[in-house]
């Protein structure tokens, strides 16, 4: 499996994309927040990230969806901070507290090469939205050192369409969340009342670029969109509306992981709406909704835990 980006590296196209992305940091408008700060000179906006990316860890990860994991794992690079900062984030220390180390492009490129050498099937950037320029800078160096496996863009779904257009032909696999339908809850927990509108535009653009998820004969993802949706207590995520949108306006063949692993953490431990784990009937209802919506490809790993619960 060869990464799509290799074609753009054959001429000056990839370097042009790098320069375009870097220029957006001068008065930062990489993401929908459009903070306008000069990150090139160390000013910090919502994501609290300046000129260089901060990386919390990198490793062969076996907890991702099966088409990404395969036998040798998904080569994940966990980027610190985020442009959403959900109050219930399960990686609170990484996203909110910025655990990690500031890295230069050469260091990130080395991480990519090491993960490839370990046999990982892809390079999976977790929360990449706010560091697109830094990833592209590192990619140029990594290609020169032999990188060739697919790239995964693993985001919260709050991605600016114009920034995604810079990535056209670079990322092979997009893995966005679709977190909320109702702006009341996206404002309350993510300070993003426009989350739904942004996520709709972003997922449509991702699908335009790479289409439905395609697998090779080993069952590994080679190209396409894989969508995650976290079912939340009291249906505050708006699961039915989200799944209906995905089926009707993206594709009924969309690969969707309907996740059951919500747990209260971060800033919401005292929040009466979501300060508990998901109940069995809530997850069963989400799965039934997916079937009613006409979605044909659901990640089934989480179903077993709930089947015999009352």
Secondary structure, 3 states (H helix, E strand, C coil): CCCCHHHHCCCCHHHHHHHHHHHCCCCCCCCCCCCCCCHHHCCCCCCCCCCCEEEEEEEEECCCCHHHHCCCCEEEEEECCCCCCCCCCCCHHHHCCCCCEEECHHHHHHHHHHHHHCCCCEEEEECCHHHHHHHHHHHHHHHHCCCCCEEEEEECCCCCHHHHHHCCCCCCEEEEECCCCCHHHHHHHHCCCCHHHHHHHHHHHHHHHHCECEECCCCCEEEEEEEEEECCHHHCCCHHHHHHHHHHHHCCCCEEEEECCCCCCCCCCCCCCCCCCCCHHHHHHHHHHHHHHCCCEECCCCCHHHHCCC
